[in-house]
Amino acid sequence: MPEKSTYEELEQRVIELEQENLMHRQLKDQLEKSEKEYRLFAENSLDVIWALTLDGEYTYISPSSVALVGFTPEELKKIPLENSVTPESYSVITKTIAEALESPPGERSPVIIEVQQYTRDGSVLDVEVSASLVLDDSGKPTGIQGSTRDISLRKKAQDSLKKSEEEYRLLLSSMNDVVVRVSPEGNILYVSPSIIEFGRYDPEGEIGSDVSNYFADEEDLVRGLHLLEAIFESKKGGRFEFLFKPKTGEPFYVENSYIPIIGDNNEVVEIQLVMRDITERKKVENALKESEKKLSDLLNNTRLLMWAFDGKYFSYLNDEWYHYSGQDLALPRTVERWTEVVHPDDIDAAWRIWKENMEAKVEHDNYFRLRRKDGVYRDFYSHAVPIFNGDGSFKHLQGFSVDITEQKLAEEEVKKKEAQLQRSQKMESVGILAGGIAHEFNNLLFVVSGIAELLLIDAVSGTKSNLKEIVNATQRGSKLVRQLLAFSRKAETDFLRVILNTEINKMETMLNQLLPRMIKIDLDLDPDLNPVKAGPGQLEQIIMNLSTNAQDAMPEGGLLTIKTENGEFSFEEHRDWTAGLPYGKCVILTVSDTGLGMDKKTKEHIFDPFFTTKEIGKGTGLGLSVIYGIIKGHQGHIVCESEPGAGTTFKVFFPVAVDENKISIARKKKVKQLPKGTETLLIVDDEEGVVHVLETMVRRLGYTSFSTNCGEAALELYTEKHNEIDLILLDLGMPGMGGKKCLEKLIEFDKNVKVVIASGYSEEGQICDEIDAGARGYVVKPFKIDVISKKIRDVLDGRQGVS
């Protein structure tokens, strides 16, 4: 019979049982906690956690199946495994399970396979399955558990990678740059096919060779090896240039970009090089360096004041600033350095512009005057650009200031020149009008004077005086026309080689008689004066007009000075003129008085036609306009200097005569009797009155005449009757085929045709042009019967000239 336990033993046993019970409760709590954590993990995992029997039936599926394939765990359990995946995937699964079951127990490691699983919408999803066998205590397989993960993105990435690798391969095979992979020892592991064209190397043959073979220069090689060695420490890429040695041909410069390829051990396992031919770029860079050097030299030789200003201090002022301003280099670069040299009247406006644009942080311009170290203020243009720190905060204004004093003066000169151009254009327009009026007026005067002359021949003594008055009136009208033509520069001039002093001396007596005795005339004539090519009569008109203007300016008397001198017409001195005067040697005529002078407004208009300061009836306003036209016709120029109360000075510039032999036109001689003839003439003029007078004149002189009013009809008539017609009187200004074209056609038909041009005016030089073209003579309307009679006879008898 067993012994009864003592109380102490029972008490001890109770304690042990309580401890065992506590331990079981703790194990149970830990198991429940573990199961809870596993359940939370399974239910919250993005992967689908599942368990299968060996027969392929699901015993557990985590809720994440909804997110993966759209089926709930309950729905998925009802779908046979062979229906939840593609046929190909099911074959892979069954094969993998079979291989796992047949493998020895010690070699049953988890497997990972990629399969395609159907989703609720019928699409196929790429998944990765991780699975392992579930074993009982004896090691016998009882089921399969694992997880399914969506790898569709990874598959796309892999496909993209493959595509990228293929594109990369195609790129390497088509690019001009050469890609080289080099081992840490410097051996070539790969070189792209472009090495064939690049350096005449065989890509396959380069594998294993030393990359140093590509270096043509020893210094480049040493530098390149040092850079490549540094990659192993820094694990950073970079680039350098070296002289590449092709297999054949001359070395050339390449740019080599290199990057390290880092392995799993964080060590450089390869170096990838990309070599690019930079021969053309080097040429451009060298050209750019040369250009930059030229630009740098140019900037270094300018007078720009460079600076940087933050609103309080100048962080930079170049030496030119101190050189220009004369400030001490040791002075603090405060804003006072600027304000003490800016013109007091400009400080407020200039500072306001600076301040506003500094606050706005924008690029801007400024204008002010700066005091030079000699105390002279000069106009400056300043340009400022905001500069920012790396973090985007404002740093300072940076810019330059440049002296624009000369530019401002030039702008004023341009304005002056524009005003002169406008005046010149106005004069030209009025001149064209005057020329046209003169042409028509000459035709009218010719009709009147011609008829009066014809009547005068047969007139009785009682009417001769009246007819003479008509002729005299037409002569005065003709003189006015010559003034208009001189103004418009369309009058033909007898240009002769003359000495200006001779013409002035001829006029001295006349001027002394013409001007009041209270005006003293002082001649200051250069005895060695160069000759000019001019019309003597027009020179007299210039001197007379300027002298009478001086008389009007000195009603109380004074001094009239006429001076001549040789000069030089230079561009620098006279560039603001709109003159046609050739630059070089010239003769200067100066006419000055001590009279009333003129204000600026009056001086601006003195050459305008019909402008006068005289009372009505005491001046036409054509005087100086005509003088202006005459001088321009001589390729000269006239300027006026005058101030109220300080007198007036006119300076006239004539080019020196360089052609000593050519004298264009002989002066007219008086004809004592009217030469006559019996030949046949053709008169061509579109003015009916002119034709009537000409026909009457030539018939009175004994000639037979035909007439027509246009060039086309004249050409047709001469072609038909050229054997009968001995001379043609041809007008220039006709509608349709003009006189010049008609002359050309006539000469083309008959090179011996005799043509005398008769016109109211001609463009400058046109007389010589028409005579050179084949005309035998020229008469200017209105002409008298003695002029035309002599001209016709001279041409018919073989004597040519111009009347």
Disulfide bonds with the S-S distance in Angstrom:
none
